[in-house]
Amino acid sequence: MRKALRWLLALVVLIGTVSTAGAATAAEPKAVDIKDRLLSIPGMSLIEEKPYTGYRFFVLNYAQPVDHRHPSKGTFQQRITVLHKDVNRPTVFYTGGYNVSTNPSRREPTQIVDGNQVSMEYRYFTPSRPAPADWSKLDIWQAASDQHRIFKALKPLYSRNWISTGGSKGGMTATYYERFYPRDMDGVVAYVAPNDVVNKEDSAYDRFFARVGTDECRDKLNGVQREALVRRAPLEKKYAAYAAENGYTFDTIGSLDRAYEAVVLDYVWGFWQYSTLADCADIPADAKNATDDAIWGSVDAISGFSAYTDQGLETYTPYYYQAGTQLGAPTIHFPHIEKKYIRYGYQPPRNFVPRSIPMKFEPWAMRDVDTWVRHNARHMLFVYGENDPWGAERFRLGHGARDSYVLTAPGMNHGANVAGLVPDQKARATARILDWAGVAPAKVQENPSAARPLATFDARLDQRDVEREPALRP
């Protein structure tokens, strides 16, 4: 009898144990796939997912208000991408200020912090453009509000620290975002970001071109540029044939002649923006005795004769609109070229935007941002290239700035980055980025000179080349 009772008690205990285990299993939440979590966000839809080892990469659309002040007055689909590593890693918010790439890539801060990366296409760059387009809603506050909504939508998924970044116009974008929504990000890394505070005062650029590089290199570049204008007649015949062959037209800028001069006047600027001093070896040394083909080939390689055609301008209408309404645009002089050879000079952005789109410049927009940065910058890093023309007018810090820095990479162009800084600045900048992201190892906290990127360099994934935009664009 006792044996039977013991057996019965053991059976009851066993049944209770199995029942408890089953209840516990049933109570455990099923792991939700990151794609499902992204697509559960209201307004988020999937365009495609692309595989990449160690990551998930999604190309997405996100419904945004055309006007963030009046969200009920229509929406548009804004394209974003998510390079997902782990929800427990920090996230880098990147924009280049133009179209977004739909291929996996990892920007320098993303490699440094070994994190996720969210990339945003700037509003009004197709296909992220309302239809019909109300161009008055293309301004820096509306674009910053796009980023703010994306951040708020994704922060519940990616709850660790966030760093915003971008190069050139993207660096400007990251700065404007910080100005309007300073509580969103834990840090900002803005690369080669121009800061045109007073649009009509551009003498800093003239001083830059008078001293950049070496006398020999400047003389070679100036010689080719001048010769291209001296030989305007024969080279414009070549240009007309080139345009006819490719179906190029010149309605927006007004004429082939205007387009030709614009391309030639971009030549010296374009060289220093995208090339290095070593590339001077490829510039014709004796421009006066060079062939027409040599002059044409050098200008085309650096400036691109398609840049100011209707077809070349169309993609960049949103940039030129912003340059002519808020951002400003540089104007420089050409002391090495006689006035008789220059008919138009640097043309204003208005000439590169269809006349059907109204434009009015707001001179207070950049002054406001500049004042805010000088007095309120917090956890902001600005990196410039020594030989980049766009750095002639740059962001600067005032007494109100805290834990913020403006650094210059020696000899570098518009592709300047943290990796190109001198060793002590490189280590310090890396340490600050790691700290802002909340992932600085203990040894780095104790000794910033020990700071290194946390992720191993990936030649396919990591971006190191300058982001090239044809013609005079940041």
C-alpha positions in Angstrom: 0.0 0.0 0.0 2.8 2.4 0.9 4.5 1.6 -2.4 1.3 2.4 -4.2 0.9 5.7 -2.4 4.6 6.7 -3.1 4.1 5.9 -6.8 0.9 8.0 -6.9 2.6 11.0 -5.2 5.5 10.7 -7.6 3.1 10.7 -10.5 1.3 13.8 -9.2 4.6 15.6 -8.8 5.7 14.6 -12.3 2.5 15.8 -13.8 2.7 19.1 -11.9 6.3 19.6 -13.1 5.4 19.0 -16.7 2.4 21.3 -16.4 4.5 24.1 -14.9 7.2 23.7 -17.6 4.5 23.9 -20.3 3.0 27.0 -18.8 6.4 28.6 -18.6 7.1 27.8 -22.2 3.7 29.2 -23.3 4.4 32.4 -21.3 7.7 33.1 -23.1 7.2 35.7 -25.9 8.1 34.4 -29.3 11.1 36.3 -30.7 9.9 38.9 -33.3 11.9 39.2 -36.5 13.4 42.6 -37.0 11.7 42.9 -40.3 8.3 42.4 -38.7 9.2 44.9 -36.0 10.1 47.5 -38.6 7.0 46.9 -40.7 4.8 47.2 -37.6 5.7 50.9 -37.5 2.7 52.9 -38.8 3.6 54.3 -42.3 6.5 51.9 -42.8 6.6 49.7 -45.9 9.2 47.3 -47.4 10.7 47.9 -50.8 13.2 45.1 -50.6 15.7 43.3 -48.3 19.2 42.6 -49.5 21.5 40.1 -47.9 24.8 41.0 -46.3 26.9 38.7 -44.0 26.5 39.8 -40.4 23.7 42.2 -41.1 20.1 42.6 -42.3 19.7 45.3 -44.9 16.3 46.8 -45.7 15.2 49.4 -48.2 12.0 51.0 -46.9 9.4 53.7 -47.5 8.2 55.8 -44.7 5.1 58.0 -45.0 6.0 61.6 -44.1 3.8 64.8 -44.0 4.6 67.2 -46.8 4.3 69.9 -44.2 5.2 69.0 -40.6 3.3 72.1 -39.4 0.1 70.8 -41.0 0.4 67.0 -41.1 -3.2 66.6 -42.4 -2.4 68.4 -45.7 -0.9 65.3 -47.5 2.0 62.9 -47.3 4.7 61.5 -49.4 6.8 58.4 -49.4 10.4 59.0 -48.1 12.9 56.3 -48.9 15.2 55.1 -46.0 17.5 52.1 -45.5 18.3 50.2 -42.3 21.5 48.3 -41.9 20.6 46.2 -38.9 23.2 44.6 -36.7 21.7 44.3 -33.2 19.1 46.2 -31.3 21.6 46.3 -28.4 24.1 48.2 -30.4 24.2 52.0 -30.9 22.7 53.4 -34.1 24.2 55.9 -36.6 21.7 58.1 -38.5 23.2 59.0 -41.9 22.2 61.2 -44.8 24.3 62.5 -47.7 21.8 65.3 -48.3 20.9 63.9 -51.7 19.6 60.5 -52.8 20.1 57.5 -50.6 22.1 54.4 -51.8 20.0 51.3 -51.9 23.1 49.1 -51.5 24.5 48.1 -48.1 27.2 50.5 -46.9 28.7 51.5 -43.5 29.8 55.0 -42.8 32.9 55.8 -40.7 31.0 56.4 -37.4 29.1 53.1 -37.9 32.4 51.2 -38.2 33.8 53.0 -35.2 30.9 52.1 -32.9 30.1 48.8 -34.6 26.5 49.6 -34.7 23.3 49.8 -36.8 22.9 52.4 -39.5 19.7 54.2 -40.6 20.1 56.2 -43.9 17.7 58.8 -45.1 17.0 60.2 -48.6 16.6 63.9 -48.5 13.1 65.2 -49.2 12.3 66.2 -52.8 15.1 64.0 -54.3 13.2 61.5 -56.4 11.5 59.3 -55.7 11.1 60.9 -52.2 9.1 63.8 -53.7 5.5 64.8 -53.2 3.3 64.9 -56.3 2.6 67.6 -57.1 5.6 69.2 -55.5 5.0 72.3 -53.3 8.6 73.6 -53.3 8.0 76.0 -50.5 8.0 72.9 -48.2 11.6 72.2 -49.1 13.6 73.8 -46.3 16.0 72.9 -43.6 13.4 72.7 -40.8 11.1 70.4 -42.8 14.0 68.1 -43.6 15.1 68.1 -39.9 11.5 67.2 -39.0 11.7 64.3 -41.4 14.7 63.0 -39.4 13.0 63.7 -36.1 9.9 61.6 -37.1 12.1 58.7 -38.3 14.1 58.8 -35.1 11.0 58.7 -33.0 9.6 55.8 -35.0 12.8 53.7 -34.7 14.0 54.6 -31.2 11.7 52.1 -29.5 13.4 49.4 -31.6 17.0 50.8 -31.3 17.0 52.1 -27.8 20.7 52.5 -27.3 22.6 55.8 -28.1 22.3 57.5 -31.5 24.9 59.4 -33.5 24.0 61.5 -36.6 26.4 62.0 -39.4 26.8 63.0 -43.0 29.3 64.4 -45.5 29.2 67.7 -47.2 25.5 68.6 -47.7 24.9 65.6 -45.4 27.1 67.2 -42.8 25.1 70.4 -43.1 21.9 68.3 -42.7 23.2 66.6 -39.5 24.1 70.1 -38.1 20.6 71.6 -39.0 19.0 68.5 -37.4 20.9 69.1 -34.2 20.0 72.8 -34.2 16.2 72.1 -34.4 16.1 68.9 -32.4 19.0 69.0 -30.0 17.6 66.3 -27.7 17.4 63.5 -30.2 21.0 62.6 -30.8 23.8 61.7 -28.4 26.4 63.0 -30.8 27.0 64.5 -34.2 29.8 63.8 -36.6 29.6 66.3 -39.5 32.2 65.9 -42.3 33.3 68.8 -44.7 30.2 70.8 -44.0 30.1 74.3 -45.6 28.7 77.2 -43.5 27.8 80.1 -45.8 26.7 82.6 -43.1 26.7 85.7 -45.3 25.9 84.8 -48.8 27.3 87.9 -50.4 30.7 87.7 -48.6 32.8 85.0 -50.2 36.4 86.4 -50.0 37.4 83.4 -47.9 37.3 81.3 -51.1 39.5 83.7 -53.0 42.1 83.5 -50.2 41.9 79.7 -50.2 42.6 79.5 -54.0 45.5 81.9 -53.7 47.4 79.5 -51.4 46.1 76.0 -51.8 48.6 73.4 -52.9 51.8 74.6 -54.6 52.6 77.5 -57.0 53.3 75.0 -59.8 50.0 73.1 -59.4 48.0 76.3 -59.2 49.7 77.6 -62.4 48.9 74.4 -64.3 45.3 74.4 -63.3 44.8 78.2 -63.9 46.5 77.8 -67.3 44.1 75.0 -68.5 41.1 77.0 -67.2 42.1 80.2 -69.0 43.0 78.3 -72.2 39.6 76.7 -72.2 38.0 80.1 -72.4 40.5 81.5 -74.9 39.6 78.6 -77.2 35.9 79.0 -76.6 34.8 79.0 -80.2 36.4 75.6 -81.3 35.7 73.9 -78.0 32.1 75.0 -78.1 31.7 73.4 -81.5 33.0 70.2 -79.9 30.5 70.7 -77.1 27.6 71.2 -79.5 28.5 67.9 -81.2 28.8 66.2 -77.9 25.4 67.5 -76.8 23.7 66.4 -80.1 25.2 63.0 -79.8 23.9 62.5 -76.3 20.6 64.3 -76.7 21.5 67.0 -74.2 19.6 70.3 -74.0 20.1 73.7 -72.3 16.7 75.1 -71.6 17.2 75.6 -67.8 20.5 77.4 -67.9 19.6 79.2 -71.1 22.2 78.4 -73.7 25.1 76.1 -74.5 27.4 79.1 -74.1 26.3 79.6 -70.5 26.7 75.9 -69.8 30.2 75.8 -71.3 31.5 78.7 -69.2 29.9 77.2 -66.0 31.7 73.9 -66.6 35.0 75.7 -67.3 34.8 77.9 -64.2 34.2 74.9 -62.0 37.5 73.3 -63.2 39.9 74.6 -60.5 37.4 74.2 -57.7 36.5 70.7 -58.9 40.1 69.7 -58.9 40.8 70.6 -55.3 37.4 69.3 -54.1 38.0 65.8 -55.5 41.7 65.4 -56.2 44.9 65.6 -54.3 48.2 67.5 -54.9 49.6 64.3 -56.4 47.0 64.4 -59.2 48.6 67.6 -60.5 50.9 65.3 -62.5 47.9 64.6 -64.8 47.2 68.2 -65.6 48.6 69.5 -68.9 51.8 71.4 -68.0 51.9 73.7 -71.0 48.3 74.7 -71.6 49.0 77.2 -74.4 50.6 74.5 -76.5 48.3 71.7 -75.6 45.9 70.3 -78.1 42.1 71.1 -78.1 41.5 67.5 -77.1 43.9 67.7 -74.2 42.2 70.8 -72.8 38.7 69.4 -73.4 39.7 66.0 -71.8 41.1 67.6 -68.7 38.1 69.9 -68.1 35.6 67.1 -68.9 37.4 64.7 -66.5 37.2 67.2 -63.6 34.1 69.3 -64.2 32.0 67.1 -66.6 30.5 68.7 -69.7 27.1 67.1 -68.9 26.7 68.8 -65.6 24.8 71.9 -66.7 22.7 70.3 -69.4 19.0 70.0 -68.5 19.6 66.3 -68.0 22.5 66.9 -65.7 20.7 69.5 -63.6 17.4 67.7 -63.2 18.5 65.3 -60.5 19.9 68.2 -58.4 17.0 70.7 -58.7 16.3 70.3 -55.0 19.9 71.2 -54.1 20.0 74.3 -56.3 16.6 75.3 -54.9 17.9 75.2 -51.4 21.1 76.9 -52.3 19.1 79.8 -53.8 16.6 80.0 -50.9 18.5 79.2 -47.7 22.0 77.5 -48.0 23.7 80.2 -50.1 26.3 79.6 -52.8 29.9 80.7 -53.3 31.1 83.3 -55.8 34.8 83.6 -56.5 37.0 85.7 -58.8 39.5 84.6 -61.4 42.5 87.0 -61.3 44.4 84.8 -63.8 41.8 85.3 -66.5 41.3 88.5 -68.4 37.7 89.9 -68.0 37.1 89.8 -71.7 37.1 86.0 -71.6 34.5 85.7 -68.8 30.9 86.6 -69.8 28.8 85.4 -66.9 31.0 84.5 -63.9 29.8 82.2 -61.3 26.1 82.0 -62.0 23.5 82.0 -59.2 21.5 78.9 -58.2 18.4 80.6 -59.8 20.0 79.9 -63.2 20.0 76.1 -62.5 16.3 75.8 -61.4 13.4 75.8 -63.9 11.7 79.2 -63.9 8.4 77.5 -63.1 9.7 77.0 -59.6 9.6 80.3 -57.5 12.6 81.1 -55.3 13.2 83.8 -52.7 16.4 83.9 -50.6 16.2 83.9 -46.7 19.4 85.4 -45.4 18.6 84.7 -41.8 18.5 80.9 -42.1 22.3 80.3 -42.0 22.9 83.1 -39.5 20.5 81.4 -37.2 22.3 78.0 -37.5 25.7 79.5 -37.2 24.8 81.4 -34.0 23.2 78.3 -32.5 26.3 76.1 -33.2 28.7 78.7 -31.7 26.8 79.0 -28.5 25.0 75.7 -28.0 27.1 72.9 -29.7 27.2 69.8 -27.5 28.9 66.5 -28.5 29.5 67.8 -32.0 32.6 67.0 -34.2 33.3 68.8 -37.4 36.0 67.3 -39.7 37.4 69.3 -42.7 40.0 68.7 -45.4 43.0 71.1 -45.6 42.7 71.2 -49.4 38.9 71.2 -49.7 37.5 74.5 -51.0 34.2 74.0 -49.2 36.1 74.2 -45.9 37.0 77.9 -46.5 33.7 78.8 -45.0 33.2 76.4 -42.1 31.5 76.0 -38.8 33.3 77.4 -35.8 32.7 77.1 -32.1 32.2 79.8 -29.5 32.4 79.9 -25.7 29.0 78.2 -25.3 30.1 75.0 -27.0 30.7 71.9 -24.8 32.6 68.7 -25.7 32.7 69.8 -29.4 35.6 70.0 -31.9 36.6 71.4 -35.3 39.5 69.4 -36.8 41.3 69.5 -40.1 42.8 66.5 -41.9 46.1 67.6 -43.5 46.3 67.3 -47.3 42.9 65.9 -47.6 40.1 67.0 -50.0 36.3 66.7 -49.8 36.7 63.2 -48.6 38.3 64.1 -45.3 37.5 61.8 -42.4 38.6 60.9 -38.9 41.0 58.3 -40.3 42.9 61.1 -42.1 43.5 63.2 -39.0 46.9 63.4 -37.4 47.3 60.5 -34.9 46.5 62.3 -31.6 43.5 64.0 -33.1 42.4 60.8 -34.7 42.5 58.9 -31.4 40.8 61.7 -29.5 38.0 62.0 -32.1 37.5 58.2 -32.1 37.3 58.2 -28.3 34.7 60.9 -28.2 32.5 59.1 -30.8 32.8 55.9 -28.8 31.9 57.8 -25.6 28.9 59.6 -27.2 27.7 56.3 -28.5 28.0 54.7 -25.1 30.4 52.0 -26.1 33.8 53.3 -25.1 35.8 50.4 -23.6 37.2 50.9 -20.1 40.7 51.2 -21.5 39.6 54.0 -23.8 37.9 55.9 -21.0 41.2 55.7 -19.1 43.4 56.4 -22.1 41.8 58.0 -25.1 44.9 57.4 -27.2 44.0 53.7 -27.2 40.8 54.4 -29.1 40.2 52.3 -32.2 37.1 51.4 -34.4 35.3 48.5 -32.8 34.4 46.9 -36.1 37.0 45.4 -38.5 37.3 47.3 -41.7 35.3 45.8 -44.6 36.4 46.9 -48.0 33.0 46.3 -49.6 30.9 47.7 -46.8 32.9 50.7 -45.5 32.9 54.0 -47.3 36.2 55.8 -47.6 36.1 57.6 -50.9 34.9 61.1 -51.4 31.2 61.4 -52.1 31.4 62.9 -55.6 28.6 65.2 -56.9 29.3 66.6 -60.4 29.6 70.4 -60.8 29.9 72.9 -58.0 27.9 71.1 -55.3 28.8 70.2 -51.7 
